[in-house]
Amino acid sequence: MILFKQIQRSLSIHRYLWVAVLLGYSAIASAQDKPTFEATADARQILLNSFVEVSFTLTNAEGKNFQPPSFQDFTVVSGPNRSVSTSLINGQFSTSSGYAYTLKPRRLGKLTIDPAGIRVDNRTLYTKKLEIEVLDSRQASGTAGEPFYMQAEAKPTRAWIGQQVLLDYKLYAEDHVGSFNPIGESKYDGFYVEEIRRFDAPWQREIVNKRQYHTKVLKRMALYPQRSGALQVDPYEVQLNILGDDPGGLSLFMPRPVKRIPAATPPAVIQVQPLPQPAPASFSGAVGHYKAVFGANLNDLTTDDALSVTIAIEGDGDIKRLQAPPIDFPESFEVYPPKLSEDRTFEENGRVIGKKVFEYILVPREAGIFTIAPAFVYFDIDSTKYATISAEPITINVRQGQLNKSGVAPTAIQTTDSEILPLKSLSARGTYHFSLWGTHWLWLGLVLPLLAVSTAWLLKRRQQRMEGLNSLEYQRQRARKTAIARLSTAKAHLDTGHSRPFYDEIEKGLVAYLGYKFDIPPAAWSKTLARQRMEEAGVDAALVAAFSQVVQTCEMALFAARDQATDMQATYKAAAEIIEKLEGLGER
């Protein structure tokens, strides 16, 4: 009996192992991405008598009929050297095969390696061109002469407000560096910042000031300028750990000495331009490269149904500046405020990509055929113009429902024979005198018209007052609601001690409040313009200074990572007092 149970348990274990293996192969197959074919070189600059290694790597596919470039400006020292590898990174399984060559340049200048090709299934994949610069000892491409130094390299160095700027902290070393330890983080005044964590640059070889260096990007940051002007990024300080020489006979028992060298980048300056004015009325704050997808959940519905229209927007600009695009819906629909159903960022090809999905809920009031033409306006950094992404018009067929039908069925008036008095009966009683004087019918006849006239006059006056609410009053009401909502959310973060979302809500609340109150569109927003509008409205100078101080405190906490929790209570109190005093100004 015991032996039977052991056999049964062994069979169960084997069955589970086979299931696990099958699931593992299924997960591997599903995790593989589409095939890619890339060309890389271990150096961008080399000397005339040196070498460069070039690799052509096919990922997530099996290829055949590899077609190498001609290498007309190089001498092939060795290759092709075949390689096959498998990796599992962050749960993502991938396979790759490569062809490597060692090349020696034949001449000076910028030499081009043409694309290589390989056959995958029924198509041919090609790599991109490579460019290698060949120098001699009399040429120099830099000014550094130290054995170790660092640079902060920004791409681009001239940008627009809200555009993504990639900042690489790059190490130049004559010898390989074992490791490094950050000492001091840069300050990013005037920027919204996100670190790109999945970026791992390989070592490269470059010629700088007649010397060959091993280079590596230690850290990459995505910067989003929040204001115009010359914005400076302070130095990034690290400690480099350099392995010393082998001590000799006792090297098996004693670790190699480590030489610790401090290094820092020089300040990086980025010139930021304001967006061209005037911006289109439908511009919602997006700057960079964007794409948008539009959709509706129904094309045929009744007046009893609700329609959902969505816009999915994805791009590489500052996604937090993006607001819901305005859409001109037909007047026959009741439109509710848009809802943000998705808001996230992710990394792709060494950049940060943001995505937002907005949902508009509409309820039709009447039947008919209607057309909705959604569009998305953004600032294209390539053409330096405002661009519009439009969708094919969406046709909506609305049929009459059962719940929203208008009109009431007439009610029949029934009478009895006893209520109809024959004329003879009246005359038989003698002369009949009928008078309204002194009866309640007289008073009703006098009072009801007066009440009707008075009620109509009051309703008319109320309608005139409602129609007389100008856009400025509407903006003030909207500013008040926004301020209350933002401060309530900030208070919740204050109570829980979450400093970064607290400062984010305070800053957004003040920006939105002043934007609505003083009619400053999001595309034109700046602290300078806000102060100017406040001064023009007669706001006290001390209140203007308090506003500037609160915004600066929030920026330091959000963009420079100086979020001191002890200042949260004072910041919340100052923001509430600013809004309260500005509300009092509007009531005078």
C-alpha positions in Angstrom: 0.0 0.0 0.0 2.8 2.4 0.9 4.6 1.5 -2.3 1.4 2.2 -4.3 1.1 5.7 -2.7 4.8 6.5 -3.5 4.3 5.5 -7.1 1.1 7.6 -7.3 2.9 10.6 -5.8 5.8 10.2 -8.2 3.5 10.1 -11.2 1.7 13.2 -9.9 5.0 15.0 -9.6 6.1 14.1 -13.1 2.7 15.2 -14.4 3.1 18.6 -12.7 6.7 18.9 -14.1 5.5 18.3 -17.6 2.7 20.9 -17.2 5.3 23.4 -15.9 7.6 22.7 -18.8 4.7 23.2 -21.3 3.7 26.4 -19.6 7.3 27.6 -19.6 7.6 27.0 -23.4 4.2 28.7 -23.9 5.4 31.7 -21.8 8.7 31.8 -23.8 6.9 31.8 -27.1 4.5 34.5 -26.0 7.1 36.7 -24.5 9.2 37.0 -27.6 8.9 40.3 -29.5 9.0 40.9 -33.2 12.3 40.2 -34.9 14.9 42.9 -35.2 18.2 43.1 -37.1 20.7 45.7 -35.9 24.3 46.8 -36.6 26.6 48.1 -33.8 30.2 49.1 -33.6 32.4 49.3 -30.5 33.8 52.7 -31.5 32.5 55.8 -33.2 36.1 57.2 -33.7 39.3 55.3 -34.2 42.9 56.0 -35.3 44.1 55.1 -38.7 46.2 52.2 -37.6 43.7 50.8 -35.1 40.7 48.4 -35.3 37.0 48.4 -34.9 34.6 45.6 -34.2 31.3 45.6 -36.0 28.4 43.2 -35.2 25.2 42.4 -36.9 22.7 40.9 -34.5 19.3 39.2 -35.3 17.0 39.0 -32.3 13.9 36.8 -31.8 14.0 35.0 -35.2 15.9 32.4 -37.2 17.6 33.9 -40.3 19.3 32.6 -43.4 21.2 33.9 -46.4 23.1 36.5 -44.4 24.3 39.3 -46.8 27.3 41.3 -45.4 28.2 44.8 -46.6 31.1 45.3 -49.0 33.4 47.0 -46.4 34.9 48.8 -49.3 36.8 51.3 -47.0 38.0 48.7 -44.6 40.3 45.6 -44.5 38.6 42.6 -43.0 41.0 41.3 -40.3 38.7 38.6 -39.1 35.1 37.4 -39.6 32.4 36.6 -39.8 32.5 35.2 -36.3 29.2 33.5 -35.5 27.5 33.7 -32.1 24.2 32.6 -30.5 22.8 33.7 -27.2 19.7 33.4 -25.0 18.7 35.9 -22.3 15.9 36.4 -19.8 15.6 40.0 -18.5 12.7 41.2 -16.4 10.7 38.2 -17.4 11.2 38.8 -21.1 12.8 35.9 -23.0 14.8 36.6 -26.1 17.2 34.8 -28.4 19.8 36.3 -30.7 22.4 35.3 -33.3 25.2 37.5 -34.5 27.9 37.9 -37.1 31.0 39.9 -36.0 33.9 41.4 -38.0 37.2 43.0 -37.0 38.0 45.8 -39.5 41.0 48.0 -40.1 40.3 51.4 -41.9 42.1 52.1 -45.2 41.8 55.9 -45.1 41.0 58.9 -43.0 37.6 60.7 -42.8 34.1 59.6 -42.1 33.7 56.1 -43.4 30.3 54.4 -44.0 29.4 50.8 -43.5 26.4 49.9 -45.7 23.4 47.9 -44.4 23.6 44.2 -44.1 20.7 41.9 -44.9 19.2 38.6 -43.7 16.3 36.5 -44.8 13.6 35.9 -42.2 10.5 33.9 -43.2 9.3 35.5 -46.5 11.0 38.9 -46.2 14.5 40.4 -45.9 15.5 42.5 -42.9 18.2 45.2 -43.3 20.3 47.0 -40.7 20.9 50.8 -40.7 24.1 52.3 -42.0 27.0 52.8 -39.6 29.4 55.8 -39.7 33.0 55.5 -38.3 35.3 58.5 -38.1 39.0 57.8 -38.7 41.5 60.3 -37.3 45.3 60.5 -37.2 47.5 61.9 -34.4 47.2 65.4 -35.7 43.4 65.6 -35.4 41.6 66.2 -32.2 37.8 66.3 -31.4 37.9 67.6 -27.8 39.8 69.6 -25.2 40.1 67.1 -22.4 43.5 65.6 -21.5 42.8 63.9 -18.2 42.8 60.1 -17.8 39.3 60.3 -16.4 36.6 62.9 -16.8 32.9 63.3 -17.3 30.5 65.3 -19.5 26.8 66.1 -19.3 25.6 65.8 -22.9 22.1 67.2 -23.8 20.2 66.3 -26.9 19.0 68.8 -28.1 20.6 71.8 -26.5 17.9 74.1 -27.9 14.4 73.0 -27.0 10.8 74.2 -26.6 8.8 74.3 -23.4 7.4 70.9 -22.8 9.8 69.1 -25.2 11.7 66.0 -24.0 15.5 66.6 -23.7 17.7 63.6 -23.1 20.6 64.3 -20.8 23.4 61.7 -20.7 26.0 61.7 -17.9 29.0 60.3 -19.8 32.3 58.9 -18.5 35.5 59.1 -20.5 38.3 56.8 -19.1 41.6 55.7 -20.5 41.3 52.5 -18.4 38.2 50.5 -17.6 36.4 51.6 -14.5 35.3 48.9 -12.1 32.3 50.8 -10.6 31.1 54.2 -9.6 29.2 55.7 -6.6 27.0 58.8 -7.0 28.1 61.6 -4.6 25.8 64.5 -5.4 22.7 64.7 -7.6 22.2 67.5 -10.1 19.6 70.2 -9.5 17.1 70.6 -12.2 15.6 74.0 -11.6 13.0 74.8 -14.2 12.6 71.2 -15.4 10.3 68.3 -14.8 12.6 65.2 -14.6 12.2 61.5 -15.1 15.1 59.0 -14.9 15.4 56.4 -17.7 16.0 53.3 -15.7 16.1 50.6 -18.4 18.9 52.3 -20.4 22.2 50.4 -20.3 24.7 51.8 -22.8 27.7 49.6 -23.9 31.3 50.7 -23.6 32.5 52.6 -26.7 35.9 53.8 -27.8 36.4 57.5 -28.8 39.4 59.7 -29.7 39.4 63.0 -27.8 42.3 65.5 -27.9 44.7 62.9 -29.6 43.9 60.3 -26.9 41.7 57.2 -27.0 39.1 56.8 -24.3 36.7 54.2 -23.2 33.3 55.9 -22.9 30.0 54.9 -21.2 26.8 56.7 -20.4 26.4 56.1 -16.7 23.0 57.7 -16.4 20.3 59.1 -18.7 17.6 61.6 -17.6 14.6 62.9 -19.5 14.1 66.6 -18.9 11.0 68.6 -19.7 11.5 72.4 -19.6 8.8 74.3 -17.7 9.8 77.8 -18.6 11.8 79.7 -21.3 15.3 81.0 -21.1 18.8 79.6 -20.4 18.2 76.8 -17.9 21.3 75.3 -16.2 21.7 71.8 -14.9 24.2 71.7 -12.0 27.1 69.2 -12.0 26.6 65.5 -11.3 29.3 64.2 -8.9 30.5 60.6 -8.7 33.3 58.6 -7.2 35.1 56.3 -9.7 36.5 53.0 -8.4 39.6 52.1 -10.4 41.3 48.8 -9.8 45.0 49.1 -9.1 47.9 47.0 -10.3 48.1 43.3 -9.3 50.1 43.1 -6.0 52.0 40.1 -7.2 52.5 36.7 -5.5 49.8 37.2 -2.9 47.1 38.2 -5.4 45.1 35.0 -4.7 44.7 35.9 -1.1 44.7 39.7 -1.1 42.3 41.9 -3.1 43.6 44.2 -5.7 43.9 47.8 -4.4 41.1 50.2 -5.4 41.9 53.7 -6.4 39.0 56.1 -5.7 38.8 59.2 -8.0 36.2 61.9 -7.7 34.7 63.2 -10.9 32.0 65.7 -11.8 30.3 66.9 -15.0 30.5 70.6 -15.9 27.2 72.5 -15.8 25.0 71.9 -18.8 23.0 74.8 -20.3 19.8 74.3 -22.3 18.3 77.2 -24.3 14.5 76.9 -24.0 12.1 78.8 -26.3 8.5 79.7 -25.6 5.9 78.2 -27.9 4.8 80.4 -30.9 1.8 82.7 -30.2 -1.0 82.8 -30.7 -1.7 79.1 -30.1 -4.8 77.5 -31.6 -7.9 77.6 -29.4 -8.0 73.8 -29.5 -4.3 73.4 -28.4 -4.2 71.2 -25.3 -0.5 71.5 -24.3 1.3 68.6 -26.1 4.8 69.3 -27.5 6.9 66.8 -29.4 6.0 63.7 -31.5 2.5 62.4 -31.0 -0.1 60.1 -32.4 -3.8 59.8 -31.6 -6.5 57.2 -32.0 -10.2 58.1 -31.9 -13.2 55.8 -31.3 -16.8 55.5 -30.3 -18.5 52.5 -28.5 -21.7 52.8 -30.6 -22.7 54.0 -34.0 -26.4 53.2 -33.6 -28.3 54.0 -30.4 -31.5 55.4 -29.0 -32.2 58.4 -26.9 -32.2 56.1 -23.9 -28.5 55.2 -24.4 -25.2 56.9 -23.5 -22.4 57.3 -26.1 -18.7 57.0 -25.2 -16.2 58.8 -27.4 -12.5 58.1 -26.6 -9.2 59.7 -27.6 -6.0 57.8 -26.9 -2.9 60.1 -27.2 0.7 58.9 -27.1 3.9 60.8 -27.5 7.3 61.8 -26.1 6.5 65.2 -24.7 5.6 66.3 -21.2 2.5 64.2 -20.8 1.4 65.9 -17.6 0.9 69.2 -19.5 -1.6 67.4 -21.8 -5.2 68.3 -21.1 -8.4 66.8 -22.7 -8.7 68.1 -26.3 -11.9 70.2 -26.8 -14.3 68.5 -29.2 -17.2 70.3 -31.0 -20.1 67.9 -30.3 -23.6 68.4 -31.8 -25.9 70.6 -29.8 -28.4 67.7 -29.6 -26.2 65.9 -27.2 -25.8 66.5 -23.5 -22.0 66.4 -22.9 -20.4 65.5 -19.5 -16.9 66.6 -18.5 -14.2 64.3 -20.0 -12.8 61.6 -17.8 -9.1 60.5 -17.8 -9.3 56.7 -18.0 -5.6 56.0 -18.5 -2.5 58.0 -17.6 0.9 56.3 -17.7 4.5 56.5 -18.9 6.9 53.9 -20.2 10.4 53.7 -21.7 10.9 52.9 -25.4 14.3 53.1 -27.3 16.0 55.1 -24.6 13.2 57.7 -24.3 10.1 58.2 -22.1 6.8 57.8 -23.8 3.6 59.0 -22.2 0.0 57.9 -22.9 -3.4 59.4 -21.9 -6.8 58.2 -22.8 -9.7 60.6 -22.4 -13.4 59.5 -22.4 -16.3 61.7 -23.3 -19.8 60.6 -22.2 -22.7 62.0 -24.3 -26.5 61.5 -24.0 -28.6 62.3 -27.0 -31.7 64.5 -26.5 -33.4 63.8 -29.8 -33.4 61.3 -32.7 -31.5 61.9 -35.9 -28.2 61.3 -37.8 -25.2 63.2 -36.4 -21.6 63.5 -37.3 -18.7 63.9 -34.8 -15.3 65.0 -36.1 -12.7 64.7 -33.2 -9.2 66.2 -33.7 -6.1 66.6 -31.6 -3.8 69.7 -31.9 -0.1 69.6 -30.8 3.1 71.5 -31.4 5.3 69.5 -33.8 9.0 70.1 -32.9 10.2 69.0 -36.4 8.1 71.5 -38.4 8.1 74.0 -35.5 4.4 74.5 -36.2 1.1 73.5 -34.6 -0.1 70.2 -36.2 -3.6 68.6 -36.2 -4.4 64.9 -36.1 -7.9 64.4 -37.5 -10.0 61.3 -37.6 -12.6 60.2 -40.2 -15.9 61.7 -39.1 -17.9 59.4 -36.9 -21.5 59.0 -38.0 -24.0 58.4 -35.2 -27.6 57.2 -35.8 -29.9 58.0 -32.9 -33.4 56.5 -32.8 -36.2 57.6 -30.5 -36.2 55.6 -27.2 -39.0 54.8 -24.8 -38.0 56.8 -21.8 -37.5 60.3 -23.4 -40.7 60.6 -25.4 -42.3 64.1 -24.9 -46.0 64.8 -24.6 -48.8 63.6 -22.3 -51.9 61.6 -23.4 -55.1 63.7 -23.1 -57.4 62.9 -20.2 -61.1 62.5 -21.0 -63.5 64.9 -19.2 -66.7 63.0 -18.1 -70.0 64.6 -17.1 -73.2 63.3 -15.7 -76.7 64.1 -16.7 -77.4 65.7 -13.3 -74.8 68.3 -14.0 -76.6 69.5 -17.1 -79.7 71.6 -16.1 -82.3 72.0 -18.7 -83.2 75.6 -19.6 -86.8 75.1 -18.7 -85.8 74.5 -15.1 -84.2 77.8 -14.8 -87.0 79.8 -16.3 -89.5 78.0 -14.2 -87.9 79.4 -11.0 -88.3 83.0 -12.1 -85.8 85.6 -13.0 -82.2 84.4 -12.2 -79.7 87.1 -11.1 -76.1 85.9 -11.3 -73.3 88.3 -10.0 -69.6 87.7 -9.3 -69.3 90.6 -7.0 -68.3 89.5 -3.5 -67.6 85.9 -4.6 -64.2 84.1 -4.6 -64.3 83.8 -8.3 -64.0 87.6 -8.6 -60.9 87.6 -6.4 -59.3 84.7 -8.2 -60.0 86.5 -11.5 -58.2 89.6 -10.2 -55.3 87.9 -8.4 -54.3 85.2 -10.8 -53.4 87.5 -13.7 -51.3 89.6 -11.4 -49.5 86.5 -10.1 -49.0 85.3 -13.6 -47.5 88.7 -14.7 -45.3 88.9 -11.6 -44.0 85.4 -12.0 -43.3 85.9 -15.7 -41.4 89.1 -14.9 -39.3 87.5 -12.2 -38.5 84.5 -14.5 -37.5 87.0 -17.3 -35.2 88.9 -14.9 -33.6 85.7 -13.7 -33.0 84.5 -17.3 -31.5 87.9 -18.1 -29.2 87.6 -15.1 -28.2 84.1 -16.2 -27.6 85.2 -19.7 -25.7 88.2 -18.4 -23.1 86.0 -16.7 -20.1 86.8 -18.9 -17.1 84.6 -19.5 -15.1 86.3 -16.8 -17.7 85.3 -14.1 -17.7 81.8 -15.5 -13.9 81.6 -15.3 -14.1 82.8 -11.6 -16.6 80.1 -10.7 -14.5 77.5 -12.4 -11.3 78.8 -10.7 -13.0 78.5 -7.3 -14.1 74.9 -7.9 -10.7 73.9 -9.1 -9.0 75.5 -6.1 -11.3 73.7 -3.7 -10.7 70.4 -5.4 -6.9 70.7 -5.6 -6.6 71.9 -2.0 -8.8 69.1 -0.7 -6.5 66.5 -2.5 -3.4 68.3 -1.2 -4.8 68.2 2.4 -5.3 64.4 2.1 -1.6 64.0 1.0 -0.5 66.3 3.8 -2.3 64.2 6.4 -0.7 61.0 5.1 2.8 62.6 4.8 3.1 62.1 1.0 5.2 65.1 0.1 5.7 64.8 -3.7 2.0 64.4 -4.6 1.2 67.1 -2.1 3.5 69.7 -3.8 2.2 68.6 -7.2 -1.4 69.3 -6.2 -0.5 72.7 -4.7 1.3 73.8 -7.8 -1.4 72.5 -10.2 -4.1 74.1 -8.0 -2.4 77.6 -8.1 -1.6 77.4 -11.8 -5.1 76.3 -12.7 -6.7 78.8 -10.3 -4.8 81.8 -11.7 -5.2 80.6 -15.2 -9.0 80.5 -14.9 -9.2 83.7 -12.8 -7.0 85.9 -15.0 -7.8 84.2 -18.3 -4.3 82.7 -19.0 -4.4 79.7 -21.4 -2.3 76.7 -20.5 0.0 77.2 -23.6 0.9 80.8 -22.5 1.3 80.1 -18.8 4.3 81.4 -17.0 5.1 82.8 -13.6 6.1 86.1 -15.2 2.7 86.4 -17.1 0.8 85.4 -13.9 2.6 88.1 -11.9 1.9 90.7 -14.6 -1.8 89.8 -14.7 -2.0 90.0 -10.9 -0.3 93.4 -10.8 -2.6 94.7 -13.6 -5.6 93.6 -11.5 -4.4 95.6 -8.5 -3.2 92.7 -6.4 -1.1 93.7 -3.5 2.7 93.3 -4.0 3.1 91.2 -0.9 0.5 88.7 -2.2 2.3 88.5 -5.6 5.5 87.8 -3.8 3.8 85.1 -1.6 2.5 83.4 -4.8 6.0 83.4 -6.3 7.5 81.9 -3.2 4.9 79.1 -3.0 5.4 78.1 -6.6 9.2 78.2 -6.2 8.9 75.9 -3.2 6.8 73.4 -5.1 9.2 73.5 -8.1 12.2 72.8 -5.8 10.3 69.9 -4.2 9.2 68.4 -7.6 12.1 69.2 -9.9 15.1 69.4 -7.6 14.2 66.6 -5.3 14.2 68.9 -2.3 10.8 67.9 -0.8 11.1 68.8 2.8 8.1 67.4 4.6 8.5 70.0 7.4 7.5 72.8 5.0 4.3 71.1 3.9 2.0 72.7 6.6 3.4 76.2 5.9 3.0 75.7 2.1 -0.6 74.6 2.4 -1.5 77.5 4.7 0.2 80.0 2.3 -1.6 78.6 -0.7 -5.0 78.7 1.0 -4.4 82.3 2.1 -3.4 83.3 -1.4 -6.6 81.9 -2.9 -8.7 83.3 -0.1 -7.3 86.8 -0.6 -7.7 86.6 -4.3 -11.3 85.5 -3.9 -11.9 88.5 -1.7 -10.4 90.7 -4.4 -12.9 89.4 -6.9 -15.8 90.2 -4.6 -15.0 93.9 -4.1 
